[in-house]
């Protein structure tokens, strides 16, 4: 018995680690899109990409918190405007994007607490989208909504948070030009009436919550 024990030593930690080191590196999301559809479901998510995205969000949030003041919005005066655009359904009526409403409320509360004018607005079917960006406008599903602001850092932060939106720089424009809308927001039914098996423990936001963020005539 003792002879058998000496001829078969116990495996070391290196023996367990070796097979793991021989495995191929994990694929990032960009690589997954180049593979067949079936591979997307079995390939692991790249943690490096996820961590990098989280670092970008945190860095952008710090920059916004440290410098919340942006150019004031004055009628007839040109200033630089920035925007993120997506379909109205995603921006205003997506059960996976309900935090968007709370983010806008918190941003407005912060600006008012610091005695700063609100410098962001929701614009339904912005007139400048097709005029200034005819090619990029084709990427946006209609009807659409734009979140526009004079604060470039905050728009960059919102782009990282919302993810599935198109970020655009309008350049210099008057408030009348940047906030011009071609059509109102479509009528949406409450989410608990349109989403099957709505199981959230709280009632969804009522349609029309976005009206407080639309430009006032």
C-alpha positions as a printed NumPy array, in Angstrom:
array([[  0.   ,   0.   ,   0.   ],
       [  2.827,   2.403,   0.91 ],
       [  4.537,   1.748,  -2.433],
       [  1.422,   2.685,  -4.35 ],
       [  1.116,   5.927,  -2.46 ],
       [  4.676,   6.962,  -3.396],
       [  4.238,   6.16 ,  -7.095],
       [  1.047,   8.292,  -7.509],
       [  1.697,  11.742,  -5.997],
       [ -1.194,  14.135,  -5.459],
       [ -1.712,  16.753,  -8.188],
       [ -0.439,  20.247,  -7.425],
       [ -2.189,  23.591,  -7.963],
       [ -0.214,  24.042, -11.176],
       [ -1.838,  20.889, -12.574],
       [ -5.27 ,  22.402, -12.024],
       [ -4.268,  25.797, -13.43 ],
       [ -2.659,  24.458, -16.608],
       [ -5.911,  23.488, -18.402],
       [ -7.363,  26.909, -17.606],
       [ -4.327,  28.682, -19.056],
       [ -4.668,  26.683, -22.268],
       [ -8.253,  27.843, -22.865],
       [ -8.721,  30.493, -25.553],
       [ -9.207,  34.057, -24.38 ],
       [-12.784,  35.192, -23.914],
       [-14.385,  37.003, -26.804],
       [-15.47 ,  40.6  , -26.532],
       [-18.835,  41.835, -27.758],
       [-17.359,  43.206, -30.985],
       [-15.944,  39.782, -31.818],
       [-19.242,  38.079, -31.037],
       [-20.997,  40.146, -33.684],
       [-18.606,  38.758, -36.301],
       [-19.409,  35.146, -35.366],
       [-22.465,  33.08 , -36.33 ],
       [-25.638,  33.778, -34.398],
       [-25.44 ,  30.448, -32.62 ],
       [-22.028,  31.356, -31.198],
       [-23.381,  34.447, -29.484],
       [-25.372,  32.326, -27.087],
       [-22.542,  30.051, -25.975],
       [-19.528,  32.372, -25.973],
       [-18.835,  34.07 , -22.616],
       [-19.073,  37.817, -22.218],
       [-15.813,  39.73 , -22.18 ],
       [-15.37 ,  41.06 , -18.651],
       [-12.712,  43.496, -19.851],
       [-15.289,  45.232, -22.085],
       [-17.817,  45.36 , -19.248],
       [-15.302,  46.801, -16.797],
       [-14.146,  49.353, -19.37 ],
       [-17.731,  50.493, -19.974],
       [-18.333,  50.834, -16.239],
       [-15.151,  52.887, -15.857],
       [-16.313,  55.21 , -18.653],
       [-19.666,  55.75 , -16.925],
       [-18.028,  56.471, -13.567],
       [-15.492,  58.87 , -15.099],
       [-18.217,  60.71 , -17.008],
       [-20.375,  60.918, -13.877],
       [-17.501,  62.462, -11.912],
       [-16.921,  65.039, -14.643],
       [-20.612,  65.98 , -14.659],
       [-20.723,  66.283, -10.868],
       [-17.607,  68.451, -10.751],
       [-18.765,  70.805, -13.506],
       [-22.585,  70.957, -13.621],
       [-22.744,  74.461, -15.111],
       [-23.225,  74.727, -18.88 ],
       [-24.006,  77.707, -21.127],
       [-27.375,  79.267, -20.359],
       [-30.231,  78.924, -22.804],
       [-31.251,  82.376, -24.009],
       [-33.792,  83.074, -26.727],
       [-32.217,  84.089, -30.023],
       [-28.667,  83.499, -28.804],
       [-26.553,  80.874, -30.531],
       [-24.624,  78.325, -28.5  ],
       [-23.372,  74.779, -28.983],
       [-25.987,  72.046, -28.587],
       [-25.57 ,  68.293, -28.151],
       [-28.091,  65.47 , -28.32 ],
       [-28.818,  61.781, -28.058],
       [-31.582,  60.41 , -30.269],
       [-33.56 ,  57.177, -30.287],
       [-37.043,  55.922, -31.02 ],
       [-39.794,  57.433, -28.892],
       [-40.796,  53.97 , -27.725],
       [-37.333,  53.226, -26.349],
       [-36.804,  56.647, -24.776],
       [-40.233,  57.091, -23.212],
       [-42.091,  53.778, -23.139],
       [-39.64 ,  50.916, -22.614],
       [-39.947,  48.848, -19.454],
       [-36.17 ,  48.311, -19.529],
       [-35.551,  52.072, -19.665],
       [-37.784,  53.36 , -16.877],
       [-34.775,  54.777, -15.026],
       [-34.516,  57.44 , -17.739],
       [-37.407,  59.405, -16.236],
       [-35.793,  59.398, -12.794],
       [-32.438,  60.471, -14.238],
       [-34.056,  63.531, -15.826],
       [-35.86 ,  64.411, -12.594],
       [-32.663,  64.138, -10.567],
       [-30.743,  66.241, -13.084],
       [-33.335,  68.999, -12.989],
       [-33.428,  68.913,  -9.189],
       [-29.619,  69.25 ,  -9.063],
       [-29.614,  72.252, -11.394],
       [-32.369,  74.018,  -9.48 ],
       [-30.637,  73.373,  -6.151],
       [-27.509,  75.039,  -7.542],
       [-29.566,  77.969,  -8.81 ],
       [-28.821,  77.049, -12.43 ],
       [-31.273,  77.193, -15.316],
       [-32.436,  73.878, -16.706],
       [-30.472,  73.371, -19.921],
       [-31.897,  70.125, -21.307],
       [-35.119,  69.262, -23.115],
       [-36.928,  66.391, -24.785],
       [-37.764,  67.141, -28.408],
       [-40.107,  64.918, -30.37 ],
       [-39.188,  64.483, -34.044],
       [-36.522,  67.23 , -34.023],
       [-36.453,  69.287, -37.212],
       [-32.655,  69.34 , -37.355],
       [-32.285,  65.557, -37.517],
       [-33.108,  65.15 , -41.206],
       [-31.771,  68.59 , -42.131],
       [-28.305,  68.285, -40.586],
       [-27.831,  64.519, -40.41 ],
       [-29.718,  62.912, -43.325],
       [-27.56 ,  59.767, -43.358],
       [-27.506,  59.183, -39.596],
       [-31.22 ,  59.921, -39.401],
       [-31.83 ,  56.694, -41.312],
       [-30.41 ,  54.746, -38.358],
       [-33.133,  56.007, -36.016],
       [-36.494,  54.26 , -35.845],
       [-39.45 ,  56.628, -36.094],
       [-41.169,  58.304, -34.418],
       [-38.143,  59.471, -32.472],
       [-37.248,  61.68 , -29.517],
       [-34.066,  63.625, -28.837],
       [-32.605,  64.639, -25.506],
       [-30.846,  67.936, -26.26 ],
       [-28.661,  70.059, -24.013],
       [-25.92 ,  72.657, -24.012],
       [-23.941,  70.47 , -21.597],
       [-21.609,  68.259, -23.6  ],
       [-20.325,  66.275, -20.613],
       [-23.8  ,  65.394, -19.425],
       [-24.917,  64.283, -22.89 ],
       [-21.828,  62.059, -23.07 ],
       [-22.809,  60.604, -19.69 ],
       [-26.383,  59.971, -20.878],
       [-25.079,  58.287, -24.007],
       [-23.128,  55.848, -21.83 ],
       [-26.117,  55.232, -19.57 ],
       [-28.723,  54.775, -22.305],
       [-26.333,  52.939, -24.661],
       [-28.72 ,  52.269, -27.557],
       [-28.927,  55.899, -28.678],
       [-27.283,  58.018, -31.359],
       [-25.106,  60.854, -30.072],
       [-24.92 ,  63.984, -32.225],
       [-23.298,  67.408, -32.059],
       [-25.587,  70.061, -33.487],
       [-23.003,  72.838, -33.439],
       [-24.06 ,  76.435, -32.894],
       [-27.804,  77.015, -32.937],
       [-30.424,  79.164, -31.275],
       [-32.844,  77.55 , -28.815],
       [-35.584,  77.974, -31.41 ],
       [-33.566,  75.917, -33.914],
       [-32.375,  73.232, -31.476],
       [-35.795,  72.714, -29.886],
       [-37.983,  72.809, -32.998],
       [-40.317,  69.81 , -33.15 ],
       [-42.126,  68.499, -36.217],
       [-44.618,  66.21 , -34.45 ],
       [-45.842,  65.506, -30.926],
       [-44.987,  62.415, -28.925],
       [-47.262,  59.527, -29.955],
       [-49.933,  58.286, -27.572],
       [-48.699,  55.431, -25.425],
       [-50.8  ,  53.161, -23.264],
       [-49.634,  52.369, -19.709],
       [-46.884,  49.761, -19.641],
       [-48.903,  47.373, -17.492],
       [-51.461,  47.258, -20.323],
       [-48.98 ,  46.686, -23.146],
       [-46.308,  44.491, -21.507],
       [-47.274,  40.855, -21.001],
       [-46.75 ,  39.46 , -17.518],
       [-45.889,  42.825, -15.97 ],
       [-44.577,  41.719, -12.573],
       [-42.845,  44.822, -11.181],
       [-43.85 ,  45.502,  -7.556],
       [-44.529,  49.154,  -8.371],
       [-46.892,  50.775, -10.883],
       [-45.248,  52.025, -14.104],
       [-44.833,  55.693, -14.867],
       [-47.963,  57.159, -16.38 ],
       [-47.815,  58.204, -20.046],
       [-47.107,  61.903, -20.317],
       [-44.379,  62.048, -17.653],
       [-42.09 ,  63.513, -20.333],
       [-44.219,  66.638, -20.854],
       [-42.488,  68.452, -17.986],
       [-39.221,  68.176, -19.915],
       [-40.532,  69.429, -23.259],
       [-39.754,  73.009, -24.347],
       [-42.308,  75.562, -23.224],
       [-43.74 ,  77.716, -25.96 ]])
